Amino acid sequence: MPVLIVHGSDDPIFPAAHAQWAATVLRDADLRVIDTMGHALDPAFFREIADALSGFCLRHAG
């Protein structure tokens, strides 16, 4: 099953290396690291997150 991992480049709790590792061990994973985003789901990044989600869904639809 396809998986989308969205992670902030500036996450102080879980470094981006954790997301990169997860993307390598999950067979069908796409990783999207969002530049300057931290750990919290900040509304300033909603557009970029929504674009990543919609692009992922369109690539894997049907």
Gaussian input, Z-matrix of N, CA and C with variables (Angstrom, degrees):
# hf/3-21g

backbone

0 1
 N
 C     1     B1
 C     2     B2     1     A1
 N     3     B3     2     A2     1     D1
 C     4     B4     3     A3     2     D2
 C     5     B5     4     A4     3     D3
 N     6     B6     5     A5     4     D4
 C     7     B7     6     A6     5     D5
 C     8     B8     7     A7     6     D6
 N     9     B9     8     A8     7     D7
 C    10    B10     9     A9     8     D8
 C    11    B11    10    A10     9     D9
 N    12    B12    11    A11    10    D10
 C    13    B13    12    A12    11    D11
 C    14    B14    13    A13    12    D12
 N    15    B15    14    A14    13    D13
 C    16    B16    15    A15    14    D14
 C    17    B17    16    A16    15    D15
 N    18    B18    17    A17    16    D16
 C    19    B19    18    A18    17    D17
 C    20    B20    19    A19    18    D18
 N    21    B21    20    A20    19    D19
 C    22    B22    21    A21    20    D20
 C    23    B23    22    A22    21    D21
 N    24    B24    23    A23    22    D22
 C    25    B25    24    A24    23    D23
 C    26    B26    25    A25    24    D24
 N    27    B27    26    A26    25    D25
 C    28    B28    27    A27    26    D26
 C    29    B29    28    A28    27    D27
 N    30    B30    29    A29    28    D28
 C    31    B31    30    A30    29    D29
 C    32    B32    31    A31    30    D30
 N    33    B33    32    A32    31    D31
 C    34    B34    33    A33    32    D32
 C    35    B35    34    A34    33    D33
 N    36    B36    35    A35    34    D34
 C    37    B37    36    A36    35    D35
 C    38    B38    37    A37    36    D36
 N    39    B39    38    A38    37    D37
 C    40    B40    39    A39    38    D38
 C    41    B41    40    A40    39    D39
 N    42    B42    41    A41    40    D40
 C    43    B43    42    A42    41    D41
 C    44    B44    43    A43    42    D42
 N    45    B45    44    A44    43    D43
 C    46    B46    45    A45    44    D44
 C    47    B47    46    A46    45    D45
 N    48    B48    47    A47    46    D46
 C    49    B49    48    A48    47    D47
 C    50    B50    49    A49    48    D48
 N    51    B51    50    A50    49    D49
 C    52    B52    51    A51    50    D50
 C    53    B53    52    A52    51    D51
 N    54    B54    53    A53    52    D52
 C    55    B55    54    A54    53    D53
 C    56    B56    55    A55    54    D54
 N    57    B57    56    A56    55    D55
 C    58    B58    57    A57    56    D56
 C    59    B59    58    A58    57    D57
 N    60    B60    59    A59    58    D58
 C    61    B61    60    A60    59    D59
 C    62    B62    61    A61    60    D60
 N    63    B63    62    A62    61    D61
 C    64    B64    63    A63    62    D62
 C    65    B65    64    A64    63    D63
 N    66    B66    65    A65    64    D64
 C    67    B67    66    A66    65    D65
 C    68    B68    67    A67    66    D66
 N    69    B69    68    A68    67    D67
 C    70    B70    69    A69    68    D68
 C    71    B71    70    A70    69    D69
 N    72    B72    71    A71    70    D70
 C    73    B73    72    A72    71    D71
 C    74    B74    73    A73    72    D72
 N    75    B75    74    A74    73    D73
 C    76    B76    75    A75    74    D74
 C    77    B77    76    A76    75    D75
 N    78    B78    77    A77    76    D76
 C    79    B79    78    A78    77    D77
 C    80    B80    79    A79    78    D78
 N    81    B81    80    A80    79    D79
 C    82    B82    81    A81    80    D80
 C    83    B83    82    A82    81    D81
 N    84    B84    83    A83    82    D82
 C    85    B85    84    A84    83    D83
 C    86    B86    85    A85    84    D84
 N    87    B87    86    A86    85    D85
 C    88    B88    87    A87    86    D86
 C    89    B89    88    A88    87    D87
 N    90    B90    89    A89    88    D88
 C    91    B91    90    A90    89    D89
 C    92    B92    91    A91    90    D90
 N    93    B93    92    A92    91    D91
 C    94    B94    93    A93    92    D92
 C    95    B95    94    A94    93    D93
 N    96    B96    95    A95    94    D94
 C    97    B97    96    A96    95    D95
 C    98    B98    97    A97    96    D96
 N    99    B99    98    A98    97    D97
 C   100   B100    99    A99    98    D98
 C   101   B101   100   A100    99    D99
 N   102   B102   101   A101   100   D100
 C   103   B103   102   A102   101   D101
 C   104   B104   103   A103   102   D102
 N   105   B105   104   A104   103   D103
 C   106   B106   105   A105   104   D104
 C   107   B107   106   A106   105   D105
 N   108   B108   107   A107   106   D106
 C   109   B109   108   A108   107   D107
 C   110   B110   109   A109   108   D108
 N   111   B111   110   A110   109   D109
 C   112   B112   111   A111   110   D110
 C   113   B113   112   A112   111   D111
 N   114   B114   113   A113   112   D112
 C   115   B115   114   A114   113   D113
 C   116   B116   115   A115   114   D114
 N   117   B117   116   A116   115   D115
 C   118   B118   117   A117   116   D116
 C   119   B119   118   A118   117   D117
 N   120   B120   119   A119   118   D118
 C   121   B121   120   A120   119   D119
 C   122   B122   121   A121   120   D120
 N   123   B123   122   A122   121   D121
 C   124   B124   123   A123   122   D122
 C   125   B125   124   A124   123   D123
 N   126   B126   125   A125   124   D124
 C   127   B127   126   A126   125   D125
 C   128   B128   127   A127   126   D126
 N   129   B129   128   A128   127   D127
 C   130   B130   129   A129   128   D128
 C   131   B131   130   A130   129   D129
 N   132   B132   131   A131   130   D130
 C   133   B133   132   A132   131   D131
 C   134   B134   133   A133   132   D132
 N   135   B135   134   A134   133   D133
 C   136   B136   135   A135   134   D134
 C   137   B137   136   A136   135   D135
 N   138   B138   137   A137   136   D136
 C   139   B139   138   A138   137   D137
 C   140   B140   139   A139   138   D138
 N   141   B141   140   A140   139   D139
 C   142   B142   141   A141   140   D140
 C   143   B143   142   A142   141   D141
 N   144   B144   143   A143   142   D142
 C   145   B145   144   A144   143   D143
 C   146   B146   145   A145   144   D144
 N   147   B147   146   A146   145   D145
 C   148   B148   147   A147   146   D146
 C   149   B149   148   A148   147   D147
 N   150   B150   149   A149   148   D148
 C   151   B151   150   A150   149   D149
 C   152   B152   151   A151   150   D150
 N   153   B153   152   A152   151   D151
 C   154   B154   153   A153   152   D152
 C   155   B155   154   A154   153   D153
 N   156   B156   155   A155   154   D154
 C   157   B157   156   A156   155   D155
 C   158   B158   157   A157   156   D156
 N   159   B159   158   A158   157   D157
 C   160   B160   159   A159   158   D158
 C   161   B161   160   A160   159   D159
 N   162   B162   161   A161   160   D160
 C   163   B163   162   A162   161   D161
 C   164   B164   163   A163   162   D162
 N   165   B165   164   A164   163   D163
 C   166   B166   165   A165   164   D164
 C   167   B167   166   A166   165   D165
 N   168   B168   167   A167   166   D166
 C   169   B169   168   A168   167   D167
 C   170   B170   169   A169   168   D168
 N   171   B171   170   A170   169   D169
 C   172   B172   171   A171   170   D170
 C   173   B173   172   A172   171   D171
 N   174   B174   173   A173   172   D172
 C   175   B175   174   A174   173   D173
 C   176   B176   175   A175   174   D174
 N   177   B177   176   A176   175   D175
 C   178   B178   177   A177   176   D176
 C   179   B179   178   A178   177   D177
 N   180   B180   179   A179   178   D178
 C   181   B181   180   A180   179   D179
 C   182   B182   181   A181   180   D180
 N   183   B183   182   A182   181   D181
 C   184   B184   183   A183   182   D182
 C   185   B185   184   A184   183   D183

   B1=1.4458
   B2=1.5250
   B3=1.3208
   B4=1.4596
   B5=1.5310
   B6=1.3126
   B7=1.4666
   B8=1.5224
   B9=1.3246
   B10=1.4655
   B11=1.5196
   B12=1.3225
   B13=1.4598
   B14=1.5178
   B15=1.3324
   B16=1.4629
   B17=1.5236
   B18=1.3249
   B19=1.4606
   B20=1.5155
   B21=1.3144
   B22=1.4572
   B23=1.5178
   B24=1.3121
   B25=1.4652
   B26=1.5262
   B27=1.3274
   B28=1.4673
   B29=1.5210
   B30=1.3243
   B31=1.4608
   B32=1.5330
   B33=1.3548
   B34=1.4595
   B35=1.5331
   B36=1.3161
   B37=1.4634
   B38=1.5215
   B39=1.3294
   B40=1.4560
   B41=1.5236
   B42=1.3072
   B43=1.4703
   B44=1.5258
   B45=1.3225
   B46=1.4630
   B47=1.5293
   B48=1.3139
   B49=1.4694
   B50=1.5291
   B51=1.3301
   B52=1.4711
   B53=1.5200
   B54=1.3207
   B55=1.4647
   B56=1.5252
   B57=1.3222
   B58=1.4627
   B59=1.5310
   B60=1.3151
   B61=1.4606
   B62=1.5312
   B63=1.3438
   B64=1.4647
   B65=1.5283
   B66=1.3068
   B67=1.4710
   B68=1.5281
   B69=1.3213
   B70=1.4684
   B71=1.5222
   B72=1.3279
   B73=1.4692
   B74=1.5266
   B75=1.3182
   B76=1.4644
   B77=1.5238
   B78=1.3055
   B79=1.4661
   B80=1.5284
   B81=1.3099
   B82=1.4682
   B83=1.5266
   B84=1.3339
   B85=1.4673
   B86=1.5206
   B87=1.3250
   B88=1.4583
   B89=1.5238
   B90=1.3096
   B91=1.4576
   B92=1.5072
   B93=1.3073
   B94=1.4723
   B95=1.5116
   B96=1.3232
   B97=1.4600
   B98=1.5204
   B99=1.3235
   B100=1.4641
   B101=1.5262
   B102=1.3213
   B103=1.4568
   B104=1.5257
   B105=1.2943
   B106=1.4752
   B107=1.5277
   B108=1.3223
   B109=1.4660
   B110=1.5227
   B111=1.3365
   B112=1.4526
   B113=1.5165
   B114=1.3383
   B115=1.4613
   B116=1.5327
   B117=1.3230
   B118=1.4676
   B119=1.5240
   B120=1.3139
   B121=1.4645
   B122=1.5278
   B123=1.3191
   B124=1.4574
   B125=1.5292
   B126=1.3418
   B127=1.4704
   B128=1.5264
   B129=1.3148
   B130=1.4646
   B131=1.5296
   B132=1.3333
   B133=1.4579
   B134=1.5287
   B135=1.3240
   B136=1.4633
   B137=1.5270
   B138=1.3270
   B139=1.4682
   B140=1.5320
   B141=1.3204
   B142=1.4618
   B143=1.5275
   B144=1.3350
   B145=1.4639
   B146=1.5230
   B147=1.3357
   B148=1.4641
   B149=1.5271
   B150=1.3272
   B151=1.4660
   B152=1.5216
   B153=1.3348
   B154=1.4672
   B155=1.5241
   B156=1.3260
   B157=1.4694
   B158=1.5233
   B159=1.3224
   B160=1.4670
   B161=1.5264
   B162=1.3228
   B163=1.4600
   B164=1.5223
   B165=1.3247
   B166=1.4579
   B167=1.5362
   B168=1.3238
   B169=1.4811
   B170=1.5256
   B171=1.3162
   B172=1.4712
   B173=1.5275
   B174=1.3379
   B175=1.4721
   B176=1.5185
   B177=1.3308
   B178=1.4540
   B179=1.5387
   B180=1.3176
   B181=1.4689
   B182=1.5317
   B183=1.3117
   B184=1.4562
   B185=1.4576
   A1=108.59
   A2=117.99
   A3=121.19
   A4=111.63
   A5=114.72
   A6=121.82
   A7=108.21
   A8=115.83
   A9=121.04
   A10=107.72
   A11=115.84
   A12=121.82
   A13=106.46
   A14=116.39
   A15=121.91
   A16=106.62
   A17=115.81
   A18=120.00
   A19=109.74
   A20=116.48
   A21=121.41
   A22=111.68
   A23=116.70
   A24=120.58
   A25=112.17
   A26=116.74
   A27=121.27
   A28=112.67
   A29=117.90
   A30=122.14
   A31=109.21
   A32=118.46
   A33=120.40
   A34=113.11
   A35=118.17
   A36=121.66
   A37=110.64
   A38=117.22
   A39=122.60
   A40=107.98
   A41=118.23
   A42=120.44
   A43=111.57
   A44=115.59
   A45=120.90
   A46=111.23
   A47=118.03
   A48=121.04
   A49=111.26
   A50=117.64
   A51=120.63
   A52=110.20
   A53=116.74
   A54=120.67
   A55=110.70
   A56=116.45
   A57=119.98
   A58=110.32
   A59=116.90
   A60=120.54
   A61=109.94
   A62=116.93
   A63=120.54
   A64=110.52
   A65=116.84
   A66=120.25
   A67=111.73
   A68=117.05
   A69=118.99
   A70=112.33
   A71=117.45
   A72=118.72
   A73=113.13
   A74=117.31
   A75=120.75
   A76=107.84
   A77=115.86
   A78=121.78
   A79=113.68
   A80=118.09
   A81=120.95
   A82=110.45
   A83=115.65
   A84=119.94
   A85=111.31
   A86=114.59
   A87=122.71
   A88=106.66
   A89=117.24
   A90=122.06
   A91=109.79
   A92=116.18
   A93=122.38
   A94=107.16
   A95=117.00
   A96=122.32
   A97=106.90
   A98=115.10
   A99=120.36
   A100=108.81
   A101=114.87
   A102=122.78
   A103=111.27
   A104=116.45
   A105=128.72
   A106=114.14
   A107=119.71
   A108=120.73
   A109=108.69
   A110=115.71
   A111=121.31
   A112=111.16
   A113=115.73
   A114=121.21
   A115=112.08
   A116=117.17
   A117=121.38
   A118=110.94
   A119=115.19
   A120=121.15
   A121=108.07
   A122=115.61
   A123=124.09
   A124=109.97
   A125=117.95
   A126=120.52
   A127=113.91
   A128=118.16
   A129=120.99
   A130=111.40
   A131=117.33
   A132=121.28
   A133=112.84
   A134=117.95
   A135=120.92
   A136=112.68
   A137=118.34
   A138=121.11
   A139=109.93
   A140=116.93
   A141=120.46
   A142=111.43
   A143=116.28
   A144=120.45
   A145=110.31
   A146=117.11
   A147=121.37
   A148=110.80
   A149=117.66
   A150=120.94
   A151=111.08
   A152=116.36
   A153=120.04
   A154=110.80
   A155=116.74
   A156=121.07
   A157=111.72
   A158=116.73
   A159=118.83
   A160=110.80
   A161=117.29
   A162=119.74
   A163=111.48
   A164=116.80
   A165=121.65
   A166=110.05
   A167=116.46
   A168=120.07
   A169=111.72
   A170=117.11
   A171=120.00
   A172=111.71
   A173=116.76
   A174=119.99
   A175=112.61
   A176=116.78
   A177=120.27
   A178=113.48
   A179=117.11
   A180=120.37
   A181=110.52
   A182=113.70
   A183=119.99
   A184=113.18
   D1=132.49
   D2=177.96
   D3=-64.27
   D4=144.18
   D5=-179.09
   D6=-131.95
   D7=136.90
   D8=173.16
   D9=-109.79
   D10=125.18
   D11=175.54
   D12=-108.35
   D13=120.61
   D14=176.83
   D15=-112.76
   D16=126.08
   D17=-174.57
   D18=-142.50
   D19=146.65
   D20=177.26
   D21=-86.33
   D22=137.99
   D23=179.61
   D24=-67.19
   D25=-25.79
   D26=-176.90
   D27=-107.82
   D28=26.79
   D29=179.49
   D30=-66.01
   D31=116.35
   D32=-178.40
   D33=-81.28
   D34=-11.02
   D35=-176.95
   D36=-95.96
   D37=-50.10
   D38=177.67
   D39=-121.26
   D40=108.18
   D41=179.93
   D42=-59.72
   D43=155.57
   D44=-179.63
   D45=-58.41
   D46=-24.45
   D47=177.78
   D48=-60.15
   D49=-30.04
   D50=176.90
   D51=-64.70
   D52=-43.78
   D53=179.18
   D54=-67.80
   D55=-37.50
   D56=178.34
   D57=-64.26
   D58=-40.60
   D59=177.18
   D60=-62.51
   D61=-47.40
   D62=-179.55
   D63=-58.37
   D64=-38.99
   D65=-179.71
   D66=-66.35
   D67=-25.92
   D68=179.36
   D69=-82.51
   D70=-26.88
   D71=-177.39
   D72=-94.53
   D73=-16.73
   D74=175.10
   D75=-90.37
   D76=123.11
   D77=-170.02
   D78=-55.96
   D79=-43.89
   D80=-173.26
   D81=-120.73
   D82=52.85
   D83=-175.71
   D84=-101.37
   D85=140.32
   D86=169.32
   D87=-110.19
   D88=133.20
   D89=179.29
   D90=-109.85
   D91=130.91
   D92=175.02
   D93=-125.83
   D94=106.43
   D95=176.19
   D96=-94.83
   D97=123.20
   D98=-176.96
   D99=-96.76
   D100=118.07
   D101=-175.70
   D102=-59.89
   D103=132.03
   D104=177.35
   D105=70.43
   D106=-1.76
   D107=177.49
   D108=-76.24
   D109=141.95
   D110=177.83
   D111=-96.11
   D112=-146.15
   D113=-176.92
   D114=-84.15
   D115=-35.93
   D116=-176.65
   D117=-75.93
   D118=153.36
   D119=177.06
   D120=-82.82
   D121=89.02
   D122=-174.59
   D123=-85.26
   D124=128.24
   D125=178.92
   D126=-56.06
   D127=-22.13
   D128=178.61
   D129=-62.34
   D130=-19.40
   D131=-177.26
   D132=-109.23
   D133=5.97
   D134=-176.68
   D135=-57.46
   D136=-41.46
   D137=-178.09
   D138=-63.27
   D139=-46.25
   D140=-179.20
   D141=-65.18
   D142=-38.94
   D143=177.34
   D144=-66.18
   D145=-44.94
   D146=179.52
   D147=-62.04
   D148=-39.09
   D149=177.76
   D150=-64.62
   D151=-40.64
   D152=177.84
   D153=-64.02
   D154=-42.89
   D155=179.70
   D156=-65.70
   D157=-46.18
   D158=-177.55
   D159=-67.62
   D160=-39.92
   D161=177.41
   D162=-62.80
   D163=-41.72
   D164=178.44
   D165=-62.42
   D166=-46.34
   D167=-179.63
   D168=-63.76
   D169=-40.16
   D170=179.19
   D171=-66.01
   D172=-37.75
   D173=178.72
   D174=-68.15
   D175=-28.17
   D176=-174.08
   D177=-111.83
   D178=10.89
   D179=179.34
   D180=-73.24
   D181=147.62
   D182=173.00
   D183=81.33

